[in-house]
Amino acid sequence: MKTNKVVLTKWLPSEGEYIEIDWPKVQKTIGREHLEWLLRQSKSQCQLMLERNDMHCTLVADFYDERLLTCYHLMWAK
């Protein structure tokens, strides 16, 4: 299944072992309505994913449905 990722926000993790998502900061960065819309979508069509490499943590929306991705871009284009 082909997926399409949209980067929502990126940050440098703290030195701790656990990665915590600062949801109030995510809301402030992308907007509350934007985040709530993403969270309301069916998990079979879209999921929020946390990716980490050596330097950064990245919160992405992973879309599995092309129509929903198109709708997303129309609603939340920057």
Secondary structure, DSSP 4 states (H G I P E B T S, - for coil): ---EEEEEEEE---SSSS----HHHHHHHH-HHHHHHHHHS-TTTEEEEEEE-SS-EEEEEEE--HHHHHHHHHHH--
